[in-house]
């Protein structure tokens, strides 16, 4: 049960750590991460709530295993894109 809790909480803890790391990067990456964190929280509540409120046809384990992975990938893609765009807009990416 402890490992499962760590697995489910990993995207949230990773988001908080990443938020502390990109604090010096500027407003765009920080805002993008905070929006991704909000979407992650709402999506997680919706998925877990749906699992609890509806009787499952099959085992809902796939949802619990897949959601943290998808969440981490979403956060990485959003922050990397925001950092890239921020650099490009500020003139570092122009040749």
Buried (B, 14 or more C-beta within 10 A) or exposed (E): EEEEEEBBEBBBEBBEEBBEEBEEBBEBBBEBBEEBBEBBBEBBEEBBEEBEEEEEEEEBEEEBEEBBEEBBEBBEEBBEEBBEBBBEEEEEEEE
